[in-house]
Amino acid sequence: MKIGYQGIPGSNSEAAAAEFAADGGWDDFELVPLVNSRNVVDALDSGRVEYGVVAVSNITAGPVGETSEALAGRVDILHVASRTVPVHHCVFSLREGCRITALSSHVQALMQCDGNLSRLFPGAERIETDDTALSAEHLAEGRYPEGVAAVCRRNAGEMFGLHLVAENVEDNEDNMTEFHLLRMDRPRGSGEASHDGHQEL
């Protein structure tokens, strides 16, 4: 069982995908990082993955535009289940003592933290990427100047060995994002169990 998700390891979508698998009682599964919603749809089309996980809406920043665009007109992709996941963002720099002049993250994360980021880092440039954890990876790999900081989940920043500057910088302390589990609308028998022996969600 392969579950493709929007993002890379350390992303909120990865966490949501793992929770969907737990909900379904799926013991034998592989989480496949696909970076963005378009890639998730393409992987479903090709049969590379059986299921896809995408973020659809946040209570602060609203609909996730890339997901709406990727699914536009796709009546052949079924919405299997929904899950609302608490989302908390942190700011990580390359090392302690860096003067932060720019903030990199997914546009949704930047919008969810806009007020606090403006207060904590006035005048800092915003750099949009495909995924929050991808920003952390790029920073750790030296693709950004030292003054850039990543806005991502705490586990992502720690995984890439970055320095924690600020925690829980989302403007709404009850910040939550809705994720959908998707699959292609392929013929199946009524009440048919999935191929791993468990019923569909």
C-alpha positions in Angstrom: 0.0 0.0 0.0 1.5 3.3 -1.1 0.1 6.6 0.2 1.4 9.7 -1.6 1.3 13.0 0.3 1.8 16.7 -0.5 5.2 17.6 1.1 8.4 15.8 2.2 9.3 14.0 5.5 8.7 16.4 8.4 5.6 18.1 6.8 2.1 18.4 8.2 0.8 16.3 5.3 3.1 13.5 6.2 1.7 13.6 9.8 -1.8 13.6 8.3 -1.1 10.6 6.0 0.2 8.6 9.0 -3.0 9.3 10.9 -5.1 8.3 7.9 -3.2 5.0 7.8 -3.8 4.5 11.5 -7.5 5.2 11.1 -7.7 2.6 8.4 -5.9 0.0 10.4 -3.3 -0.3 7.6 -0.2 -2.0 9.0 1.8 -2.5 5.8 2.1 0.9 4.0 4.6 3.2 2.6 4.4 7.0 2.8 5.6 8.5 -0.5 6.7 12.2 -0.4 5.4 14.0 -3.5 6.1 17.7 -2.6 2.9 19.3 -4.0 -0.7 18.6 -4.8 -0.2 18.4 -8.5 2.3 15.6 -8.0 -0.1 13.7 -5.8 -2.8 13.8 -8.5 -0.3 12.7 -11.2 0.8 9.8 -9.0 -2.8 8.7 -8.5 -3.3 9.0 -12.3 -0.3 6.8 -13.0 -1.1 4.2 -10.3 2.2 4.9 -8.6 0.3 5.3 -5.3 -3.1 3.9 -4.2 -4.0 6.8 -2.0 -3.1 10.5 -1.9 -3.2 13.0 1.0 -3.6 16.8 0.4 -4.3 19.8 2.5 -7.5 21.5 1.5 -8.2 24.3 3.9 -6.9 26.1 7.0 -9.0 27.9 9.6 -6.9 31.1 9.3 -5.5 31.1 5.7 -8.6 29.5 4.0 -8.5 27.2 1.0 -5.2 25.7 -0.2 -5.0 27.1 -3.7 -2.6 24.5 -5.2 -5.0 21.7 -4.1 -8.1 23.4 -5.6 -6.2 23.8 -8.9 -4.9 20.2 -9.0 -8.4 18.8 -8.4 -10.3 21.1 -10.6 -12.7 19.1 -12.7 -11.4 15.8 -11.5 -14.6 13.8 -10.9 -12.6 10.6 -11.2 -10.8 11.2 -7.9 -12.8 10.2 -4.9 -12.7 11.9 -1.5 -12.3 8.9 0.9 -11.9 10.6 4.3 -11.2 13.9 6.0 -9.1 14.7 9.0 -8.5 18.0 10.8 -4.9 18.3 12.2 -3.6 20.9 14.7 -0.8 22.8 13.0 2.0 24.6 14.9 4.8 26.4 13.2 8.3 27.2 14.4 11.1 29.4 13.1 14.5 27.8 12.6 17.8 29.5 11.6 20.9 27.8 10.2 22.7 28.4 13.5 22.4 30.3 16.7 22.9 34.1 16.5 21.9 34.5 12.8 20.3 37.8 12.0 17.1 36.9 10.2 16.4 38.9 7.1 14.1 36.5 5.2 11.5 33.8 6.1 11.0 30.8 3.8 7.9 28.4 3.9 4.8 27.3 2.1 2.5 30.3 1.3 -0.1 28.8 3.6 2.3 28.7 6.6 3.4 32.3 5.9 -0.2 33.5 5.9 -1.0 31.5 9.1 1.8 33.2 10.9 1.7 36.6 9.2 1.0 38.8 12.3 3.6 37.1 14.6 6.3 37.0 11.9 5.8 40.7 11.1 6.1 41.5 14.9 9.1 39.2 15.5 11.0 39.9 12.3 9.9 43.3 11.0 10.9 43.9 7.4 11.9 40.3 6.8 11.4 39.1 3.2 9.0 36.2 2.6 10.2 33.4 0.3 7.5 30.9 -0.8 8.3 27.2 -1.4 6.3 24.1 -2.2 6.5 22.8 1.4 7.3 23.9 5.0 9.8 21.0 5.5 11.3 21.7 2.1 12.3 25.1 3.3 14.1 23.5 6.3 15.9 21.1 4.0 17.0 23.9 1.6 18.3 25.9 4.6 20.2 23.0 6.0 21.7 22.2 2.6 23.0 25.7 2.2 20.7 26.7 -0.7 19.8 29.9 1.2 22.0 32.7 2.6 22.6 32.6 6.3 20.1 35.2 7.1 17.1 33.1 5.8 15.0 31.2 8.4 12.6 28.4 7.8 9.0 28.3 9.1 8.1 24.7 9.6 7.0 22.0 12.1 9.4 21.5 15.0 10.2 17.9 14.0 11.3 19.1 10.6 13.7 21.7 11.9 15.2 19.3 14.4 15.5 16.6 11.7 17.6 18.9 9.6 19.8 20.0 12.5 18.6 23.6 12.5 18.5 26.1 15.4 15.1 26.8 17.0 14.5 30.6 17.1 10.8 30.8 18.0 8.0 28.2 18.6 4.3 28.3 18.0 4.4 31.4 15.8 1.0 30.8 14.2 -1.4 33.7 14.8 -4.2 31.5 16.0 -3.2 29.2 18.9 -6.0 26.8 17.7 -4.6 26.7 14.2 -5.9 23.6 12.2 -5.8 22.4 8.7 -8.2 20.0 7.0 -6.7 17.2 5.0 -8.3 14.8 2.5 -7.5 11.2 1.7 -8.1 10.5 -2.0 -8.1 7.6 -4.4 -8.9 7.1 -8.1 -12.5 6.0 -8.9 -11.7 2.6 -10.2 -14.2 -0.3 -10.3 -14.5 -2.2 -7.0 -16.9 -4.8 -5.7 -19.6 -3.6 -3.3 -18.1 -3.7 0.2 -14.8 -5.1 -1.2 -11.9 -5.1 1.3 -8.8 -3.3 0.2 -5.9 -5.4 -1.0 -4.2 -5.5 2.4 -7.3 -7.1 4.0 -8.7 -4.0 5.7 -12.0 -2.3 4.8 -11.9 1.1 3.1 -12.1 4.1 5.5 
